[in-house]
Amino acid sequence: MKFKQIVATVLISFVTAAASIFVYSKYLQSGRSNFFQNGNTEVPVNYARYMPGTQGRSNAAAPTDFTAAAKTAVPGVVHIKTKINPRPVTNGNNLQQRRSILQDLLGDDFFGNEFNGGGDGRKYYIPGQMASGSGVLISADGYIVTNNHVIADADEINVSLSTENKSFKAKLIGADPSTDLAVIKIEAKALPYLLYGNSDNVEIGQWVLAVGYPLNLDATVTAGIVSAKSRSIGINRSGGKVNTAIESFIQTDAAVNQGNSGGALVNTSGELVGINSAIASPTGSYAGYSYAIPVNLIKKVVNDILKYGNVQRAYLGVKYPTQAAISAMSDEQLKEIGIRRDVNGAQITEVIPNGSAAAAGLRSGDVITAINGVNIPGPSQIGEQVARYKPGDKISITYLRDDKEVTVNNVIMKNVKGNTDVVKITTLDRLGVELSELDKEDAANMGINGGVRVTDIGNGIIKKQTTMAPGFVILKAGNTSITSVSALSNALDQQKTLKLIGFYPEKGGNIYYYNINTGTGAGTENL
């Protein structure tokens, strides 16, 4: 009985195995290509998930090993140390004159001996300072780009390379406070330098490295991702260029601290895509966000400085509210000035006569959506795009009017004076101040014929040599009465040493004066 059971079990197993082999060979083997593709008999070639728009593109993730990029970038980033010597400044001593400003301005007795070397004005000394920052080599013969604020007011600039224990004295070639960029040079040959990348191709979420000398440490590399583009944080407006400040930062979460300013932001190929310039921090130290000037703007600024000595800035000739201003306004306020909150672009509130936009036919209410084919999704992008061009360049402007898109080609860009001439640095520019002329009504209320108000003070002669504060109204420069900016410019060109005489309206009728020397350190005051 036991033997029969064993035989039956063996037969059943044999029949079952034969049936399985038959079914597999007849049906499954012939249909194998339905499960595996391209002759691969081990794993599927394609995954089942469908991703629109990925055909023809690599799905490979960005590398997480940054050693190659770091090896490329570190030798091209330098350590900058600056020294500011102690310097005398005039404190604008109050002369305690109690007569009316108008009498003081016109009376010859007031501008007698007291303003010819006498008076009770005193000088005092500002202590010397030392600072540290970073820079990026952009040529084998020693040209370096850094931040303007790294070298501003410096009497001595020293540069150290990461590749050798040697310090070089650097010469300032030129600077642009509006973008916070500067170019310096050391006398050396065959130096490692970084190649320019393309900041327009930088995408949110991509890996980047920040390279510099934070906290006076040796060369340091940190990594992060691009978290936003075209950020405006208002920091350049504090540099004395309120009306011309240009900000369109690349925002990253790569750790950046004091000393990183002027250092490199590079992509994973080691190409320069930005210059690290600022951090958003309630404490002054890194708190999660850092900001870099995009390299496409840097290229234009550097090229202008090397060719002309200063930046040849083009102006579109329009006014528009910033994104921050729009966000702060209520719907009723926006409606009152004719601005749409949901618009994609920069909506014009005013067109300056004789400017490029006026010549192109733009009007108040138009929405600029593209410059030379590059989209302008918001107000912060338009400044960067326009800043890439110089007077005389021709561009196209795309704008919306009554929801209809219009493109105007061959628009000639102009400078601030409304022409295409090369703009040279003047003594007035080297003062480092923003100025506005008093209108007749304001002048009459103050009891004077006219004057020029200092609205903001940045880096330059005034900051370096005086304690002047914004709000000061200039009445005289030397012996010349000042009622216009052009009159002040002429007076400065005629004299190297003179007194700026005026008053602070909010402080009453007391007269102040400041001694300045426009011939000292010529070529370095326009920082």
Secondary structure, 3 states (H helix, E strand, C coil): CHHHHHHHHHHHHHHHHHHHHHHHHHHHCCCHHHCCCCCCCCCCCCCCCCCCCCCCCCCCCCCCCCHHHHHHHHHHEEEEEEEECCEEEECCCCCCCCCCHHHHHHCCCCCCHHHCCCCCCCEEEECCEEEEEEEEECCCCCEEEEEHHHHCCCCEEEEECCCCCCEEECEEEEEECCCCEEEEECCCCCCCCCCECCHHHCCCCCEEEEEECHHHCCCEEEEEEEEEEEECCCCHHHHCCCCCCCCCEEEECCCCCCCCCCCEEECCCCCEEEEEEEEECCCCCCCCEEEEEEHHHHHHHHHHHHHHCCCCCCECCEECCCHHHHHHCCHHHHHHHCCCCCCCCEECCEECCCCHHHHCCCCCCCEEEEECCEECCCHHHHHHHHHCCCCCCEEEEEEEECCEEEEEEEEECECCCCCCCCCCCCHHHHCCEEEEECCHHHHHHHCCCCCEEEEEECCCHHHHHECCCCCCEEEEECCEECCCHHHHHHHHHHCCEEEEEEECHHHCCCEEEEEEECCCCCCCCCC
